[in-house]
Amino acid sequence: MTSKRDSARYDRLQRIGCIACRKEGRHSQIDVHHLVDRGTRKLSGGNGASLPLCPHHHRNQPPDGMRPSQAYQIYGPTLRAHKREFLERYGTERQLLAEVDALVERIELPAGHSQGDIQQ
């Protein structure tokens, strides 16, 4: 079950779009990527330590009708298949998280959510 706090964050992540695409001047629909850099997802920050990444940048899933190699040439490296290159180009996951968190704070709250839902 998703809490109101998590739901509000995910709504904001959708509004931001893929953080890697955003750095390239594009907007795309997202998957939610959870950081797991401290042993477990929970120790790494749980649902609050999440990044908006499109299917290409997250899972190396190219847009319809495109091969992965074509998507790489057009959209760049993916976290799954080209992690080192992805991190060099876009920043570490923690750097991206700091950028995303700053963007999340500037986005107007969605209808049905209060600031208390977000801060809990």
Biopython code that builds the backbone (N, CA, C, O; Angstrom):
import numpy as np
from Bio.PDB.StructureBuilder import StructureBuilder

atoms = [
    (1, "MET", "N", (0.843, -1.183, 0.000)),
    (1, "MET", "CA", (0.000, 0.000, 0.000)),
    (1, "MET", "C", (0.888, 1.247, 0.000)),
    (1, "MET", "O", (1.874, 1.317, 0.735)),
    (2, "THR", "N", (0.536, 2.207, -0.814)),
    (2, "THR", "CA", (1.303, 3.441, -0.921)),
    (2, "THR", "C", (0.724, 4.487, 0.018)),
    (2, "THR", "O", (-0.482, 4.734, 0.016)),
    (3, "SER", "N", (1.585, 5.102, 0.821)),
    (3, "SER", "CA", (1.137, 6.141, 1.744)),
    (3, "SER", "C", (0.823, 7.423, 0.974)),
    (3, "SER", "O", (1.215, 7.577, -0.182)),
    (4, "LYS", "N", (0.113, 8.338, 1.629)),
    (4, "LYS", "CA", (-0.170, 9.639, 1.009)),
    (4, "LYS", "C", (1.128, 10.369, 0.696)),
    (4, "LYS", "O", (1.257, 11.026, -0.337)),
    (5, "ARG", "N", (2.072, 10.243, 1.597)),
    (5, "ARG", "CA", (3.370, 10.902, 1.395)),
    (5, "ARG", "C", (4.060, 10.373, 0.140)),
    (5, "ARG", "O", (4.546, 11.150, -0.682)),
    (6, "ASP", "N", (4.102, 9.040, -0.002)),
    (6, "ASP", "CA", (4.731, 8.438, -1.175)),
    (6, "ASP", "C", (3.964, 8.775, -2.444)),
    (6, "ASP", "O", (4.562, 9.076, -3.478)),
    (7, "SER", "N", (2.651, 8.723, -2.364)),
    (7, "SER", "CA", (1.814, 9.047, -3.516)),
    (7, "SER", "C", (2.061, 10.478, -3.995)),
    (7, "SER", "O", (2.143, 10.733, -5.197)),
    (8, "ALA", "N", (2.176, 11.395, -3.056)),
    (8, "ALA", "CA", (2.439, 12.798, -3.409)),
    (8, "ALA", "C", (3.817, 12.933, -4.052)),
    (8, "ALA", "O", (3.985, 13.680, -5.015)),
    (9, "ARG", "N", (4.800, 12.212, -3.520)),
    (9, "ARG", "CA", (6.143, 12.265, -4.124)),
    (9, "ARG", "C", (6.111, 11.706, -5.540)),
    (9, "ARG", "O", (6.668, 12.310, -6.456)),
    (10, "TYR", "N", (5.469, 10.568, -5.726)),
    (10, "TYR", "CA", (5.415, 9.949, -7.050)),
    (10, "TYR", "C", (4.691, 10.853, -8.052)),
    (10, "TYR", "O", (5.077, 10.919, -9.219)),
    (11, "ASP", "N", (3.648, 11.547, -7.602)),
    (11, "ASP", "CA", (2.956, 12.492, -8.473)),
    (11, "ASP", "C", (3.917, 13.596, -8.919)),
    (11, "ASP", "O", (3.936, 13.977, -10.090)),
    (12, "ARG", "N", (4.690, 14.091, -8.001)),
    (12, "ARG", "CA", (5.668, 15.136, -8.320)),
    (12, "ARG", "C", (6.757, 14.604, -9.245)),
    (12, "ARG", "O", (7.192, 15.311, -10.154)),
    (13, "LEU", "N", (7.200, 13.379, -9.031)),
    (13, "LEU", "CA", (8.208, 12.796, -9.915)),
    (13, "LEU", "C", (7.681, 12.701, -11.341)),
    (13, "LEU", "O", (8.411, 12.968, -12.296)),
    (14, "GLN", "N", (6.404, 12.317, -11.488)),
    (14, "GLN", "CA", (5.794, 12.268, -12.824)),
    (14, "GLN", "C", (5.840, 13.640, -13.481)),
    (14, "GLN", "O", (6.116, 13.750, -14.675)),
    (15, "ARG", "N", (5.573, 14.675, -12.712)),
    (15, "ARG", "CA", (5.587, 16.030, -13.257)),
    (15, "ARG", "C", (6.990, 16.450, -13.691)),
    (15, "ARG", "O", (7.146, 17.168, -14.678)),
    (16, "ILE", "N", (7.999, 16.010, -12.964)),
    (16, "ILE", "CA", (9.385, 16.339, -13.307)),
    (16, "ILE", "C", (9.793, 15.625, -14.591)),
    (16, "ILE", "O", (10.489, 16.195, -15.432)),
    (17, "GLY", "N", (9.358, 14.382, -14.738)),
    (17, "GLY", "CA", (9.788, 13.572, -15.872)),
    (17, "GLY", "C", (11.155, 12.972, -15.589)),
    (17, "GLY", "O", (11.740, 13.212, -14.533)),
    (18, "CYS", "N", (11.651, 12.208, -16.515)),
    (18, "CYS", "CA", (12.953, 11.551, -16.367)),
    (18, "CYS", "C", (14.028, 12.606, -16.132)),
    (18, "CYS", "O", (14.167, 13.541, -16.920)),
    (19, "ILE", "N", (14.784, 12.457, -15.052)),
    (19, "ILE", "CA", (15.806, 13.446, -14.709)),
    (19, "ILE", "C", (16.936, 13.450, -15.745)),
    (19, "ILE", "O", (17.506, 14.507, -16.019)),
    (20, "ALA", "N", (17.269, 12.298, -16.323)),
    (20, "ALA", "CA", (18.307, 12.253, -17.359)),
    (20, "ALA", "C", (17.811, 12.946, -18.629)),
    (20, "ALA", "O", (18.540, 13.740, -19.223)),
    (21, "CYS", "N", (16.583, 12.653, -19.049)),
    (21, "CYS", "CA", (16.012, 13.315, -20.231)),
    (21, "CYS", "C", (15.912, 14.822, -19.995)),
    (21, "CYS", "O", (16.178, 15.618, -20.896)),
    (22, "ARG", "N", (15.534, 15.197, -18.799)),
    (22, "ARG", "CA", (15.411, 16.618, -18.456)),
    (22, "ARG", "C", (16.741, 17.342, -18.662)),
    (22, "ARG", "O", (16.772, 18.473, -19.147)),
    (23, "LYS", "N", (17.826, 16.690, -18.294)),
    (23, "LYS", "CA", (19.154, 17.279, -18.473)),
    (23, "LYS", "C", (19.496, 17.428, -19.959)),
    (23, "LYS", "O", (20.349, 18.236, -20.326)),
    (24, "GLU", "N", (18.836, 16.653, -20.799)),
    (24, "GLU", "CA", (19.048, 16.710, -22.248)),
    (24, "GLU", "C", (18.007, 17.589, -22.941)),
    (24, "GLU", "O", (17.983, 17.683, -24.168)),
    (25, "GLY", "N", (17.143, 18.236, -22.144)),
    (25, "GLY", "CA", (16.142, 19.132, -22.717)),
    (25, "GLY", "C", (14.868, 18.457, -23.186)),
    (25, "GLY", "O", (14.109, 19.033, -23.965)),
    (26, "ARG", "N", (14.626, 17.235, -22.716)),
    (26, "ARG", "CA", (13.415, 16.495, -23.097)),
    (26, "ARG", "C", (12.583, 16.206, -21.856)),
    (26, "ARG", "O", (13.075, 16.293, -20.731)),
    (27, "HIS", "N", (11.319, 15.863, -22.073)),
    (27, "HIS", "CA", (10.447, 15.401, -20.993)),
    (27, "HIS", "C", (9.898, 14.049, -21.403)),
    (27, "HIS", "O", (9.486, 13.863, -22.548)),
    (28, "SER", "N", (9.891, 13.111, -20.478)),
    (28, "SER", "CA", (9.349, 11.790, -20.782)),
    (28, "SER", "C", (8.681, 11.193, -19.560)),
    (28, "SER", "O", (8.947, 11.593, -18.426)),
    (29, "GLN", "N", (7.813, 10.232, -19.809)),
    (29, "GLN", "CA", (7.147, 9.502, -18.735)),
    (29, "GLN", "C", (8.179, 8.691, -17.980)),
    (29, "GLN", "O", (9.257, 8.398, -18.497)),
    (30, "ILE", "N", (7.838, 8.332, -16.755)),
    (30, "ILE", "CA", (8.856, 7.720, -15.901)),
    (30, "ILE", "C", (8.487, 6.369, -15.316)),
    (30, "ILE", "O", (7.324, 5.973, -15.239)),
    (31, "ASP", "N", (9.539, 5.691, -14.913)),
    (31, "ASP", "CA", (9.526, 4.611, -13.935)),
    (31, "ASP", "C", (10.082, 5.265, -12.673)),
    (31, "ASP", "O", (10.779, 6.276, -12.753)),
    (32, "VAL", "N", (9.782, 4.704, -11.533)),
    (32, "VAL", "CA", (10.382, 5.194, -10.291)),
    (32, "VAL", "C", (11.551, 4.268, -9.956)),
    (32, "VAL", "O", (11.370, 3.066, -9.763)),
    (33, "HIS", "N", (12.747, 4.843, -9.890)),
    (33, "HIS", "CA", (13.953, 4.103, -9.540)),
    (33, "HIS", "C", (14.267, 4.367, -8.074)),
    (33, "HIS", "O", (14.449, 5.515, -7.667)),
    (34, "HIS", "N", (14.328, 3.300, -7.284)),
    (34, "HIS", "CA", (14.652, 3.417, -5.860)),
    (34, "HIS", "C", (16.144, 3.175, -5.658)),
    (34, "HIS", "O", (16.693, 2.194, -6.161)),
    (35, "LEU", "N", (16.785, 4.054, -4.933)),
    (35, "LEU", "CA", (18.200, 3.880, -4.629)),
    (35, "LEU", "C", (18.374, 2.724, -3.659)),
    (35, "LEU", "O", (17.623, 2.591, -2.692)),
    (36, "VAL", "N", (19.358, 1.902, -3.921)),
    (36, "VAL", "CA", (19.713, 0.805, -3.021)),
    (36, "VAL", "C", (21.238, 0.807, -2.941)),
    (36, "VAL", "O", (21.907, -0.085, -3.461)),
    (37, "ASP", "N", (21.762, 1.822, -2.283)),
    (37, "ASP", "CA", (23.210, 1.964, -2.201)),
    (37, "ASP", "C", (23.757, 1.762, -0.793)),
    (37, "ASP", "O", (24.949, 1.944, -0.546)),
    (38, "ARG", "N", (22.876, 1.386, 0.121)),
    (38, "ARG", "CA", (23.305, 1.186, 1.509)),
    (38, "ARG", "C", (22.850, -0.183, 2.035)),
    (38, "ARG", "O", (22.489, -0.329, 3.203)),
    (39, "GLY", "N", (22.877, -1.156, 1.160)),
    (39, "GLY", "CA", (22.545, -2.520, 1.559)),
    (39, "GLY", "C", (21.131, -2.941, 1.211)),
    (39, "GLY", "O", (20.933, -3.966, 0.558)),
    (40, "THR", "N", (20.140, -2.160, 1.641)),
    (40, "THR", "CA", (18.750, -2.464, 1.328)),
    (40, "THR", "C", (18.034, -1.180, 0.932)),
    (40, "THR", "O", (18.513, -0.077, 1.193)),
    (41, "ARG", "N", (16.894, -1.341, 0.307)),
    (41, "ARG", "CA", (16.098, -0.174, -0.084)),
    (41, "ARG", "C", (15.713, 0.652, 1.136)),
    (41, "ARG", "O", (15.776, 1.881, 1.106)),
    (42, "LYS", "N", (15.317, -0.022, 2.200)),
    (42, "LYS", "CA", (14.905, 0.689, 3.414)),
    (42, "LYS", "C", (16.064, 1.485, 4.010)),
    (42, "LYS", "O", (15.887, 2.647, 4.375)),
    (43, "LEU", "N", (17.236, 0.885, 4.114)),
    (43, "LEU", "CA", (18.403, 1.585, 4.660)),
    (43, "LEU", "C", (18.879, 2.710, 3.743)),
    (43, "LEU", "O", (19.519, 3.658, 4.198)),
    (44, "SER", "N", (18.568, 2.604, 2.459)),
    (44, "SER", "CA", (18.982, 3.611, 1.482)),
    (44, "SER", "C", (18.041, 4.806, 1.430)),
    (44, "SER", "O", (18.329, 5.779, 0.732)),
    (45, "GLY", "N", (16.939, 4.761, 2.140)),
    (45, "GLY", "CA", (16.014, 5.889, 2.173)),
    (45, "GLY", "C", (14.588, 5.547, 1.788)),
    (45, "GLY", "O", (13.720, 6.420, 1.763)),
    (46, "GLY", "N", (14.345, 4.292, 1.490)),
    (46, "GLY", "CA", (12.985, 3.868, 1.163)),
    (46, "GLY", "C", (12.420, 4.604, -0.038)),
    (46, "GLY", "O", (13.150, 4.962, -0.963)),
    (47, "ASN", "N", (11.116, 4.825, -0.014)),
    (47, "ASN", "CA", (10.434, 5.471, -1.141)),
    (47, "ASN", "C", (10.839, 6.929, -1.316)),
    (47, "ASN", "O", (10.663, 7.495, -2.395)),
    (48, "GLY", "N", (11.380, 7.540, -0.266)),
    (48, "GLY", "CA", (11.832, 8.920, -0.367)),
    (48, "GLY", "C", (13.130, 9.063, -1.143)),
    (48, "GLY", "O", (13.459, 10.157, -1.602)),
    (49, "ALA", "N", (13.870, 7.976, -1.296)),
    (49, "ALA", "CA", (15.113, 7.987, -2.066)),
    (49, "ALA", "C", (14.818, 7.385, -3.437)),
    (49, "ALA", "O", (15.284, 6.296, -3.773)),
    (50, "SER", "N", (14.041, 8.116, -4.207)),
    (50, "SER", "CA", (13.608, 7.619, -5.505)),
    (50, "SER", "C", (13.828, 8.672, -6.578)),
    (50, "SER", "O", (13.693, 9.873, -6.342)),
    (51, "LEU", "N", (14.171, 8.181, -7.769)),
    (51, "LEU", "CA", (14.451, 9.051, -8.906)),
    (51, "LEU", "C", (13.471, 8.784, -10.030)),
    (51, "LEU", "O", (13.064, 7.641, -10.240)),
    (52, "PRO", "N", (13.089, 9.821, -10.754)),
    (52, "PRO", "CA", (12.271, 9.617, -11.940)),
    (52, "PRO", "C", (13.170, 9.335, -13.148)),
    (52, "PRO", "O", (13.939, 10.200, -13.568)),
    (53, "LEU", "N", (13.072, 8.146, -13.693)),
    (53, "LEU", "CA", (13.822, 7.779, -14.891)),
    (53, "LEU", "C", (12.870, 7.155, -15.895)),
    (53, "LEU", "O", (11.983, 6.389, -15.519)),
    (54, "CYS", "N", (13.044, 7.475, -17.163)),
    (54, "CYS", "CA", (12.212, 6.860, -18.205)),
    (54, "CYS", "C", (12.614, 5.392, -18.347)),
    (54, "CYS", "O", (13.666, 4.996, -17.844)),
    (55, "PRO", "N", (11.799, 4.578, -19.021)),
    (55, "PRO", "CA", (12.149, 3.164, -19.189)),
    (55, "PRO", "C", (13.520, 2.963, -19.847)),
    (55, "PRO", "O", (14.237, 2.020, -19.510)),
    (56, "HIS", "N", (13.884, 3.843, -20.781)),
    (56, "HIS", "CA", (15.205, 3.714, -21.413)),
    (56, "HIS", "C", (16.311, 3.944, -20.402)),
    (56, "HIS", "O", (17.174, 3.082, -20.242)),
    (57, "HIS", "N", (16.316, 5.078, -19.711)),
    (57, "HIS", "CA", (17.394, 5.388, -18.783)),
    (57, "HIS", "C", (17.382, 4.483, -17.543)),
    (57, "HIS", "O", (18.427, 4.275, -16.925)),
    (58, "HIS", "N", (16.238, 3.954, -17.183)),
    (58, "HIS", "CA", (16.132, 3.089, -16.012)),
    (58, "HIS", "C", (16.470, 1.636, -16.328)),
    (58, "HIS", "O", (17.341, 1.043, -15.692)),
    (59, "ARG", "N", (15.776, 1.062, -17.320)),
    (59, "ARG", "CA", (15.849, -0.384, -17.569)),
    (59, "ARG", "C", (16.442, -0.762, -18.916)),
    (59, "ARG", "O", (16.438, -1.937, -19.286)),
    (60, "ASN", "N", (16.958, 0.230, -19.665)),
    (60, "ASN", "CA", (17.487, -0.019, -21.003)),
    (60, "ASN", "C", (16.391, -0.512, -21.952)),
    (60, "ASN", "O", (16.658, -1.288, -22.870)),
    (61, "GLN", "N", (15.158, -0.055, -21.722)),
    (61, "GLN", "CA", (14.037, -0.408, -22.588)),
    (61, "GLN", "C", (13.845, 0.731, -23.594)),
    (61, "GLN", "O", (13.379, 1.808, -23.222)),
    (62, "PRO", "N", (14.195, 0.505, -24.854)),
    (62, "PRO", "CA", (14.093, 1.583, -25.841)),
    (62, "PRO", "C", (12.639, 1.917, -26.173)),
    (62, "PRO", "O", (11.741, 1.101, -25.963)),
    (63, "PRO", "N", (12.420, 3.125, -26.693)),
    (63, "PRO", "CA", (11.073, 3.474, -27.152)),
    (63, "PRO", "C", (10.608, 2.490, -28.228)),
    (63, "PRO", "O", (11.429, 1.856, -28.891)),
    (64, "ASP", "N", (9.306, 2.367, -28.397)),
    (64, "ASP", "CA", (8.726, 1.434, -29.364)),
    (64, "ASP", "C", (9.382, 1.559, -30.738)),
    (64, "ASP", "O", (9.593, 2.658, -31.251)),
    (65, "GLY", "N", (9.693, 0.409, -31.310)),
    (65, "GLY", "CA", (10.232, 0.367, -32.658)),
    (65, "GLY", "C", (11.716, 0.679, -32.755)),
    (65, "GLY", "O", (12.259, 0.752, -33.857)),
    (66, "MET", "N", (12.377, 0.864, -31.631)),
    (66, "MET", "CA", (13.781, 1.237, -31.644)),
    (66, "MET", "C", (14.610, 0.136, -30.986)),
    (66, "MET", "O", (14.183, -0.463, -29.999)),
    (67, "ARG", "N", (15.776, -0.122, -31.528)),
    (67, "ARG", "CA", (16.701, -1.068, -30.906)),
    (67, "ARG", "C", (17.464, -0.355, -29.788)),
    (67, "ARG", "O", (17.614, 0.866, -29.831)),
    (68, "PRO", "N", (17.948, -1.104, -28.784)),
    (68, "PRO", "CA", (18.723, -0.473, -27.708)),
    (68, "PRO", "C", (19.900, 0.355, -28.223)),
    (68, "PRO", "O", (20.182, 1.430, -27.693)),
    (69, "SER", "N", (20.582, -0.140, -29.247)),
    (69, "SER", "CA", (21.737, 0.602, -29.773)),
    (69, "SER", "C", (21.306, 1.940, -30.382)),
    (69, "SER", "O", (22.021, 2.936, -30.267)),
    (70, "GLN", "N", (20.147, 1.961, -31.022)),
    (70, "GLN", "CA", (19.634, 3.222, -31.578)),
    (70, "GLN", "C", (19.257, 4.178, -30.452)),
    (70, "GLN", "O", (19.566, 5.368, -30.512)),
    (71, "ALA", "N", (18.588, 3.655, -29.427)),
    (71, "ALA", "CA", (18.181, 4.489, -28.290)),
    (71, "ALA", "C", (19.412, 5.054, -27.590)),
    (71, "ALA", "O", (19.408, 6.204, -27.152)),
    (72, "TYR", "N", (20.457, 4.251, -27.485)),
    (72, "TYR", "CA", (21.697, 4.725, -26.859)),
    (72, "TYR", "C", (22.261, 5.912, -27.639)),
    (72, "TYR", "O", (22.676, 6.904, -27.041)),
    (73, "GLN", "N", (22.277, 5.816, -28.958)),
    (73, "GLN", "CA", (22.818, 6.898, -29.784)),
    (73, "GLN", "C", (21.992, 8.175, -29.644)),
    (73, "GLN", "O", (22.544, 9.275, -29.659)),
    (74, "ILE", "N", (20.691, 8.036, -29.511)),
    (74, "ILE", "CA", (19.808, 9.208, -29.458)),
    (74, "ILE", "C", (19.644, 9.730, -28.033)),
    (74, "ILE", "O", (19.716, 10.937, -27.804)),
    (75, "TYR", "N", (19.424, 8.828, -27.076)),
    (75, "TYR", "CA", (19.073, 9.225, -25.716)),
    (75, "TYR", "C", (20.202, 9.080, -24.697)),
    (75, "TYR", "O", (20.081, 9.558, -23.569)),
    (76, "GLY", "N", (21.295, 8.427, -25.083)),
    (76, "GLY", "CA", (22.432, 8.308, -24.178)),
    (76, "GLY", "C", (22.432, 7.032, -23.359)),
    (76, "GLY", "O", (21.617, 6.135, -23.573)),
    (77, "PRO", "N", (23.368, 6.968, -22.410)),
    (77, "PRO", "CA", (23.567, 5.750, -21.616)),
    (77, "PRO", "C", (22.423, 5.494, -20.640)),
    (77, "PRO", "O", (21.697, 6.402, -20.237)),
    (78, "THR", "N", (22.294, 4.213, -20.277)),
    (78, "THR", "CA", (21.261, 3.821, -19.329)),
    (78, "THR", "C", (21.896, 3.383, -18.014)),
    (78, "THR", "O", (23.040, 2.928, -17.981)),
    (79, "LEU", "N", (21.144, 3.527, -16.947)),
    (79, "LEU", "CA", (21.635, 3.128, -15.635)),
    (79, "LEU", "C", (21.885, 1.622, -15.586)),
    (79, "LEU", "O", (22.846, 1.168, -14.965)),
    (80, "ARG", "N", (21.032, 0.864, -16.231)),
    (80, "ARG", "CA", (21.137, -0.596, -16.172)),
    (80, "ARG", "C", (22.290, -1.149, -17.015)),
    (80, "ARG", "O", (23.046, -2.000, -16.545)),
    (81, "ALA", "N", (22.427, -0.678, -18.239)),
    (81, "ALA", "CA", (23.404, -1.271, -19.153)),
    (81, "ALA", "C", (24.730, -0.518, -19.224)),
    (81, "ALA", "O", (25.744, -1.093, -19.619)),
    (82, "HIS", "N", (24.733, 0.747, -18.852)),
    (82, "HIS", "CA", (25.944, 1.578, -18.990)),
    (82, "HIS", "C", (26.134, 2.423, -17.733)),
    (82, "HIS", "O", (26.299, 3.639, -17.822)),
    (83, "LYS", "N", (26.112, 1.785, -16.568)),
    (83, "LYS", "CA", (26.054, 2.526, -15.310)),
    (83, "LYS", "C", (27.194, 3.541, -15.162)),
    (83, "LYS", "O", (26.943, 4.694, -14.813)),
    (84, "ARG", "N", (28.414, 3.140, -15.414)),
    (84, "ARG", "CA", (29.543, 4.061, -15.235)),
    (84, "ARG", "C", (29.381, 5.297, -16.131)),
    (84, "ARG", "O", (29.548, 6.429, -15.678)),
    (85, "GLU", "N", (29.060, 5.066, -17.381)),
    (85, "GLU", "CA", (28.877, 6.182, -18.321)),
    (85, "GLU", "C", (27.676, 7.048, -17.920)),
    (85, "GLU", "O", (27.732, 8.273, -18.018)),
    (86, "PHE", "N", (26.596, 6.410, -17.471)),
    (86, "PHE", "CA", (25.413, 7.140, -17.007)),
    (86, "PHE", "C", (25.786, 8.075, -15.860)),
    (86, "PHE", "O", (25.426, 9.252, -15.870)),
    (87, "LEU", "N", (26.513, 7.545, -14.868)),
    (87, "LEU", "CA", (26.892, 8.339, -13.696)),
    (87, "LEU", "C", (27.837, 9.479, -14.064)),
    (87, "LEU", "O", (27.739, 10.570, -13.503)),
    (88, "GLU", "N", (28.746, 9.235, -14.996)),
    (88, "GLU", "CA", (29.658, 10.291, -15.447)),
    (88, "GLU", "C", (28.904, 11.408, -16.176)),
    (88, "GLU", "O", (29.226, 12.587, -16.027)),
    (89, "ARG", "N", (27.922, 11.028, -16.945)),
    (89, "ARG", "CA", (27.184, 12.007, -17.755)),
    (89, "ARG", "C", (26.158, 12.798, -16.952)),
    (89, "ARG", "O", (26.034, 14.012, -17.115)),
    (90, "TYR", "N", (25.420, 12.099, -16.076)),
    (90, "TYR", "CA", (24.296, 12.740, -15.388)),
    (90, "TYR", "C", (24.551, 13.027, -13.904)),
    (90, "TYR", "O", (23.856, 13.854, -13.313)),
    (91, "GLY", "N", (25.523, 12.366, -13.302)),
    (91, "GLY", "CA", (25.790, 12.520, -11.879)),
    (91, "GLY", "C", (25.508, 11.226, -11.138)),
    (91, "GLY", "O", (24.851, 10.325, -11.661)),
    (92, "THR", "N", (26.015, 11.145, -9.912)),
    (92, "THR", "CA", (25.761, 9.949, -9.110)),
    (92, "THR", "C", (24.279, 9.905, -8.736)),
    (92, "THR", "O", (23.566, 10.902, -8.849)),
    (93, "GLU", "N", (23.839, 8.750, -8.295)),
    (93, "GLU", "CA", (22.441, 8.627, -7.885)),
    (93, "GLU", "C", (22.131, 9.584, -6.738)),
    (93, "GLU", "O", (21.048, 10.168, -6.703)),
    (94, "ARG", "N", (23.057, 9.755, -5.806)),
    (94, "ARG", "CA", (22.831, 10.683, -4.689)),
    (94, "ARG", "C", (22.820, 12.135, -5.172)),
    (94, "ARG", "O", (22.041, 12.941, -4.662)),
    (95, "GLN", "N", (23.664, 12.483, -6.142)),
    (95, "GLN", "CA", (23.626, 13.833, -6.705)),
    (95, "GLN", "C", (22.293, 14.074, -7.412)),
    (95, "GLN", "O", (21.677, 15.128, -7.257)),
    (96, "LEU", "N", (21.862, 13.088, -8.183)),
    (96, "LEU", "CA", (20.571, 13.208, -8.870)),
    (96, "LEU", "C", (19.435, 13.310, -7.863)),
    (96, "LEU", "O", (18.489, 14.071, -8.070)),
    (97, "LEU", "N", (19.520, 12.545, -6.768)),
    (97, "LEU", "CA", (18.491, 12.598, -5.736)),
    (97, "LEU", "C", (18.403, 13.998, -5.144)),
    (97, "LEU", "O", (17.304, 14.505, -4.922)),
    (98, "ALA", "N", (19.540, 14.627, -4.886)),
    (98, "ALA", "CA", (19.535, 15.992, -4.344)),
    (98, "ALA", "C", (18.878, 16.957, -5.334)),
    (98, "ALA", "O", (18.107, 17.827, -4.928)),
    (99, "GLU", "N", (19.175, 16.812, -6.621)),
    (99, "GLU", "CA", (18.548, 17.661, -7.640)),
    (99, "GLU", "C", (17.044, 17.427, -7.698)),
    (99, "GLU", "O", (16.258, 18.373, -7.750)),
    (100, "VAL", "N", (16.654, 16.156, -7.689)),
    (100, "VAL", "CA", (15.232, 15.808, -7.756)),
    (100, "VAL", "C", (14.500, 16.321, -6.515)),
    (100, "VAL", "O", (13.406, 16.875, -6.627)),
    (101, "ASP", "N", (15.092, 16.143, -5.341)),
    (101, "ASP", "CA", (14.453, 16.622, -4.113)),
    (101, "ASP", "C", (14.237, 18.124, -4.151)),
    (101, "ASP", "O", (13.208, 18.612, -3.684)),
    (102, "ALA", "N", (15.197, 18.870, -4.701)),
    (102, "ALA", "CA", (15.043, 20.324, -4.822)),
    (102, "ALA", "C", (13.889, 20.653, -5.781)),
    (102, "ALA", "O", (13.119, 21.579, -5.524)),
    (103, "LEU", "N", (13.768, 19.913, -6.862)),
    (103, "LEU", "CA", (12.665, 20.130, -7.806)),
    (103, "LEU", "C", (11.328, 19.760, -7.172)),
    (103, "LEU", "O", (10.334, 20.464, -7.347)),
    (104, "VAL", "N", (11.309, 18.649, -6.433)),
    (104, "VAL", "CA", (10.085, 18.193, -5.770)),
    (104, "VAL", "C", (9.555, 19.280, -4.841)),
    (104, "VAL", "O", (8.350, 19.524, -4.795)),
    (105, "GLU", "N", (10.443, 19.927, -4.106)),
    (105, "GLU", "CA", (10.034, 20.970, -3.162)),
    (105, "GLU", "C", (9.396, 22.171, -3.845)),
    (105, "GLU", "O", (8.599, 22.880, -3.230)),
    (106, "ARG", "N", (9.735, 22.407, -5.102)),
    (106, "ARG", "CA", (9.205, 23.577, -5.822)),
    (106, "ARG", "C", (7.894, 23.304, -6.550)),
    (106, "ARG", "O", (7.257, 24.230, -7.050)),
    (107, "ILE", "N", (7.496, 22.057, -6.610)),
    (107, "ILE", "CA", (6.276, 21.705, -7.341)),
    (107, "ILE", "C", (5.067, 21.848, -6.432)),
    (107, "ILE", "O", (5.077, 21.393, -5.289)),
    (108, "GLU", "N", (4.034, 22.481, -6.949)),
    (108, "GLU", "CA", (2.792, 22.664, -6.202)),
    (108, "GLU", "C", (2.224, 21.311, -5.815)),
    (108, "GLU", "O", (2.276, 20.355, -6.589)),
    (109, "LEU", "N", (1.684, 21.244, -4.613)),
    (109, "LEU", "CA", (1.097, 19.995, -4.133)),
    (109, "LEU", "C", (-0.100, 19.598, -4.975)),
    (109, "LEU", "O", (-0.900, 20.450, -5.362)),
    (110, "PRO", "N", (-0.230, 18.302, -5.262)),
    (110, "PRO", "CA", (-1.393, 17.842, -6.003)),
    (110, "PRO", "C", (-2.664, 17.950, -5.164)),
    (110, "PRO", "O", (-2.607, 17.966, -3.934)),
    (111, "ALA", "N", (-3.797, 18.024, -5.835)),
    (111, "ALA", "CA", (-5.089, 18.088, -5.142)),
    (111, "ALA", "C", (-5.233, 16.873, -4.234)),
    (111, "ALA", "O", (-4.862, 15.761, -4.607)),
    (112, "GLY", "N", (-5.771, 17.093, -3.052)),
    (112, "GLY", "CA", (-6.006, 15.999, -2.120)),
    (112, "GLY", "C", (-4.850, 15.717, -1.182)),
    (112, "GLY", "O", (-4.944, 14.828, -0.336)),
    (113, "HIS", "N", (-3.748, 16.466, -1.318)),
    (113, "HIS", "CA", (-2.598, 16.270, -0.436)),
    (113, "HIS", "C", (-2.330, 17.553, 0.325)),
    (113, "HIS", "O", (-2.542, 18.654, -0.183)),
    (114, "SER", "N", (-1.858, 17.389, 1.558)),
    (114, "SER", "CA", (-1.485, 18.557, 2.363)),
    (114, "SER", "C", (0.012, 18.504, 2.621)),
    (114, "SER", "O", (0.627, 17.450, 2.460)),
    (115, "GLN", "N", (0.603, 19.614, 3.016)),
    (115, "GLN", "CA", (2.017, 19.653, 3.318)),
    (115, "GLN", "C", (2.370, 18.644, 4.398)),
    (115, "GLN", "O", (3.462, 18.077, 4.376)),
    (116, "GLY", "N", (1.465, 18.409, 5.343)),
    (116, "GLY", "CA", (1.698, 17.422, 6.393)),
    (116, "GLY", "C", (1.872, 16.024, 5.838)),
    (116, "GLY", "O", (2.645, 15.235, 6.383)),
    (117, "ASP", "N", (1.160, 15.698, 4.751)),
    (117, "ASP", "CA", (1.314, 14.394, 4.116)),
    (117, "ASP", "C", (2.731, 14.216, 3.599)),
    (117, "ASP", "O", (3.285, 13.118, 3.663)),
    (118, "ILE", "N", (3.316, 15.283, 3.092)),
    (118, "ILE", "CA", (4.630, 15.215, 2.473)),
    (118, "ILE", "C", (5.726, 15.121, 3.526)),
    (118, "ILE", "O", (6.713, 14.415, 3.319)),
    (119, "GLN", "N", (5.579, 15.804, 4.631)),
    (119, "GLN", "CA", (6.647, 15.899, 5.624)),
    (119, "GLN", "C", (6.657, 14.744, 6.610)),
    (119, "GLN", "O", (7.634, 14.591, 7.343)),
    (120, "GLN", "N", (5.646, 13.949, 6.660)),
    (120, "GLN", "CA", (5.581, 12.862, 7.645)),
    (120, "GLN", "C", (6.649, 11.831, 7.419)),
    (120, "GLN", "O", (6.730, 10.853, 8.163)),
]
sb = StructureBuilder()
sb.init_structure("model")
sb.init_model(0)
sb.init_chain("A")
sb.init_seg("    ")
for serial, (resi, resn, name, xyz) in enumerate(atoms, 1):
    if name == "N":
        sb.init_residue(resn, " ", resi, " ")
    sb.init_atom(name, np.array(xyz, "f"), 0.0, 1.0, " ", f" {name:<3s}", serial, name[0])
structure = sb.get_structure()
